[in-house]
Every structure is written in structure tokens, then in C-alpha cells.
Amino acid sequence: MFRKMRREKQILSPDETEDILRRGSFGVLAAAGDGGYPYAVPLNYVYQGGKIYFHCAKSGQKLDEIRKNSRVSFCVVERSRVVPERLATDYRSVIAFGNASVLSGGDAIRKAMLLLIQKYASQYRERGEAALEKDWDKLCVVEISVDSMTGKKASGFS
């Protein structure tokens, strides 16, 4: 079902691929959109145990598209550097494919949000938890169960 990468020398190991997902500060969610146009949106996320989590409002285009078609992709670029003299770009990236679903259980939502707080604001954990309680009724968390992912690096990237 999922294509193999054409340039095998550029494939990252599964461990390197997961490390990029864990360290990345943002990724781009892509879903089937209105009128057959793709819908892609950058967002903060956390990756743990083969799943990607992000939070959003309880309504909006992201959720509309996910509810219509749960199959999504998620791309993270760890870093990139244009190398003009080589007419190339050095980079490391990951693309994951999976199924997105809205979490409904309070414990699952809390766990995902605490992971996000730990990743993005660990020094402000108490403040993050207070904000979580304050905005609990407005909160929606989406989980992407990863079915396939590939890490890639530009040739010669160190």
C-alpha cells in the first residue's frame, strides 16, 4: 500500500526517523480537503509510542476534513540548509501516514496534553496544567495512529 523510497541511500533508520519525530518543533498535517484540494496546516505536536498528538479547537477545517476522511499524512523537517554551490539542499525529514481520530476519553486527552506541556513548556508545567483546567471545555485532541513512516536525508548530510 505504501510506496518504498526510490533513493535507498537516503533512507534513515527507524530509530533516526523516530528521533526526528520526537525532537521536531512543528509538523505539517495534510488531509483530503474541500473540492479535492489537499489541506495542509502546520502545527505543534508530540510523538510517543507510534502515535502523534496535537490539540485544536472543537471546530474548524482540520476536524471537518479528518471526520470526512481519517487518512492523513504528517511531515516534519528537522532542519534544512541550502547549499548553492552544490545546487542542492541538505535536510532530514520524516513523512508519516496514518489514521486520525478525535480523542474522547478524559484520561487520554489529559495524558496527551501533559505530553505537549512537557515538550513545549516543561519549565511552566504548573501554569500549563492550570491553563488545561481552565480551557478544558474548549479543548480537542487528535491522535494519529501511524501506519507507515519514512525518514529521509539528503545525500551527504551529516
Contacts in CASP RR format, 6 or more apart in sequence:
PFRMAT RR
TARGET T0000
AUTHOR 0000-0000-0000
METHOD contacts of the structure
MODEL  1
MFRKMRREKQILSPDETEDILRRGSFGVLAAAGDGGYPYAVPLNYVYQGG
KIYFHCAKSGQKLDEIRKNSRVSFCVVERSRVVPERLATDYRSVIAFGNA
SVLSGGDAIRKAMLLLIQKYASQYRERGEAALEKDWDKLCVVEISVDSMT
GKKASGFS
1 148 0 8 1.000
2 97 0 8 1.000
2 147 0 8 1.000
2 148 0 8 1.000
5 11 0 8 1.000
5 150 0 8 1.000
5 152 0 8 1.000
7 152 0 8 1.000
7 155 0 8 1.000
9 155 0 8 1.000
10 152 0 8 1.000
10 153 0 8 1.000
10 154 0 8 1.000
10 155 0 8 1.000
11 150 0 8 1.000
11 151 0 8 1.000
11 152 0 8 1.000
12 20 0 8 1.000
12 92 0 8 1.000
12 94 0 8 1.000
12 150 0 8 1.000
12 151 0 8 1.000
12 152 0 8 1.000
12 153 0 8 1.000
16 92 0 8 1.000
16 151 0 8 1.000
17 94 0 8 1.000
17 149 0 8 1.000
17 150 0 8 1.000
17 151 0 8 1.000
18 47 0 8 1.000
18 50 0 8 1.000
20 76 0 8 1.000
20 78 0 8 1.000
20 92 0 8 1.000
20 93 0 8 1.000
20 94 0 8 1.000
20 151 0 8 1.000
21 47 0 8 1.000
21 52 0 8 1.000
21 76 0 8 1.000
21 94 0 8 1.000
21 96 0 8 1.000
21 149 0 8 1.000
22 47 0 8 1.000
22 48 0 8 1.000
23 78 0 8 1.000
24 76 0 8 1.000
24 78 0 8 1.000
25 44 0 8 1.000
26 42 0 8 1.000
26 43 0 8 1.000
26 44 0 8 1.000
26 45 0 8 1.000
26 76 0 8 1.000
27 42 0 8 1.000
27 43 0 8 1.000
27 44 0 8 1.000
27 45 0 8 1.000
27 74 0 8 1.000
27 75 0 8 1.000
27 76 0 8 1.000
27 77 0 8 1.000
28 40 0 8 1.000
28 41 0 8 1.000
28 42 0 8 1.000
28 43 0 8 1.000
28 74 0 8 1.000
28 75 0 8 1.000
28 76 0 8 1.000
29 40 0 8 1.000
29 41 0 8 1.000
29 42 0 8 1.000
29 43 0 8 1.000
29 54 0 8 1.000
29 62 0 8 1.000
29 72 0 8 1.000
29 73 0 8 1.000
29 74 0 8 1.000
29 100 0 8 1.000
29 144 0 8 1.000
30 38 0 8 1.000
30 39 0 8 1.000
30 40 0 8 1.000
30 72 0 8 1.000
30 73 0 8 1.000
30 74 0 8 1.000
30 75 0 8 1.000
31 38 0 8 1.000
31 39 0 8 1.000
31 40 0 8 1.000
31 62 0 8 1.000
31 65 0 8 1.000
31 66 0 8 1.000
31 69 0 8 1.000
31 71 0 8 1.000
31 72 0 8 1.000
31 100 0 8 1.000
32 38 0 8 1.000
32 39 0 8 1.000
32 65 0 8 1.000
32 68 0 8 1.000
32 69 0 8 1.000
32 71 0 8 1.000
33 39 0 8 1.000
33 61 0 8 1.000
33 65 0 8 1.000
33 68 0 8 1.000
34 61 0 8 1.000
34 65 0 8 1.000
39 61 0 8 1.000
39 62 0 8 1.000
39 65 0 8 1.000
41 61 0 8 1.000
41 62 0 8 1.000
43 54 0 8 1.000
43 56 0 8 1.000
44 54 0 8 1.000
44 116 0 8 1.000
44 120 0 8 1.000
45 52 0 8 1.000
45 53 0 8 1.000
45 54 0 8 1.000
45 74 0 8 1.000
45 116 0 8 1.000
46 52 0 8 1.000
46 53 0 8 1.000
46 54 0 8 1.000
46 112 0 8 1.000
46 115 0 8 1.000
46 116 0 8 1.000
46 118 0 8 1.000
46 119 0 8 1.000
47 53 0 8 1.000
48 115 0 8 1.000
50 145 0 8 1.000
50 146 0 8 1.000
51 143 0 8 1.000
51 144 0 8 1.000
51 145 0 8 1.000
51 146 0 8 1.000
52 74 0 8 1.000
52 96 0 8 1.000
52 143 0 8 1.000
52 144 0 8 1.000
52 146 0 8 1.000
53 112 0 8 1.000
53 115 0 8 1.000
53 116 0 8 1.000
53 141 0 8 1.000
53 142 0 8 1.000
53 143 0 8 1.000
53 144 0 8 1.000
54 116 0 8 1.000
54 141 0 8 1.000
54 142 0 8 1.000
55 112 0 8 1.000
55 113 0 8 1.000
55 116 0 8 1.000
55 139 0 8 1.000
55 140 0 8 1.000
55 141 0 8 1.000
55 142 0 8 1.000
56 62 0 8 1.000
56 63 0 8 1.000
56 140 0 8 1.000
56 141 0 8 1.000
56 142 0 8 1.000
57 138 0 8 1.000
57 140 0 8 1.000
58 138 0 8 1.000
58 139 0 8 1.000
58 140 0 8 1.000
62 142 0 8 1.000
63 102 0 8 1.000
63 140 0 8 1.000
63 142 0 8 1.000
66 72 0 8 1.000
66 100 0 8 1.000
66 101 0 8 1.000
66 102 0 8 1.000
66 142 0 8 1.000
67 102 0 8 1.000
70 99 0 8 1.000
70 100 0 8 1.000
70 101 0 8 1.000
71 97 0 8 1.000
71 98 0 8 1.000
71 99 0 8 1.000
71 100 0 8 1.000
72 97 0 8 1.000
72 98 0 8 1.000
72 99 0 8 1.000
72 100 0 8 1.000
72 144 0 8 1.000
73 95 0 8 1.000
73 96 0 8 1.000
73 97 0 8 1.000
73 98 0 8 1.000
74 95 0 8 1.000
74 96 0 8 1.000
74 97 0 8 1.000
74 98 0 8 1.000
74 144 0 8 1.000
75 93 0 8 1.000
75 94 0 8 1.000
75 95 0 8 1.000
75 96 0 8 1.000
76 93 0 8 1.000
76 94 0 8 1.000
77 91 0 8 1.000
77 92 0 8 1.000
77 93 0 8 1.000
78 91 0 8 1.000
78 92 0 8 1.000
78 93 0 8 1.000
78 94 0 8 1.000
79 91 0 8 1.000
79 92 0 8 1.000
80 89 0 8 1.000
80 90 0 8 1.000
80 91 0 8 1.000
81 89 0 8 1.000
81 90 0 8 1.000
81 91 0 8 1.000
82 88 0 8 1.000
82 89 0 8 1.000
83 89 0 8 1.000
83 90 0 8 1.000
88 154 0 8 1.000
88 155 0 8 1.000
89 154 0 8 1.000
90 153 0 8 1.000
90 154 0 8 1.000
90 156 0 8 1.000
90 157 0 8 1.000
91 152 0 8 1.000
91 153 0 8 1.000
91 154 0 8 1.000
91 157 0 8 1.000
92 151 0 8 1.000
92 152 0 8 1.000
92 153 0 8 1.000
92 154 0 8 1.000
92 157 0 8 1.000
93 151 0 8 1.000
93 152 0 8 1.000
93 153 0 8 1.000
94 149 0 8 1.000
94 150 0 8 1.000
94 151 0 8 1.000
94 152 0 8 1.000
95 149 0 8 1.000
95 150 0 8 1.000
95 151 0 8 1.000
95 152 0 8 1.000
96 144 0 8 1.000
96 146 0 8 1.000
96 148 0 8 1.000
96 149 0 8 1.000
97 146 0 8 1.000
97 147 0 8 1.000
97 148 0 8 1.000
97 149 0 8 1.000
98 144 0 8 1.000
98 145 0 8 1.000
98 146 0 8 1.000
98 147 0 8 1.000
98 148 0 8 1.000
99 144 0 8 1.000
99 145 0 8 1.000
99 147 0 8 1.000
100 142 0 8 1.000
100 143 0 8 1.000
100 144 0 8 1.000
101 142 0 8 1.000
101 143 0 8 1.000
101 145 0 8 1.000
102 140 0 8 1.000
102 141 0 8 1.000
102 142 0 8 1.000
102 143 0 8 1.000
103 109 0 8 1.000
103 112 0 8 1.000
103 141 0 8 1.000
103 142 0 8 1.000
103 143 0 8 1.000
108 141 0 8 1.000
108 143 0 8 1.000
109 139 0 8 1.000
109 141 0 8 1.000
110 132 0 8 1.000
112 141 0 8 1.000
112 143 0 8 1.000
113 132 0 8 1.000
113 139 0 8 1.000
113 141 0 8 1.000
114 129 0 8 1.000
114 132 0 8 1.000
117 124 0 8 1.000
117 125 0 8 1.000
117 128 0 8 1.000
117 129 0 8 1.000
117 132 0 8 1.000
118 125 0 8 1.000
121 127 0 8 1.000
121 128 0 8 1.000
132 139 0 8 1.000
END
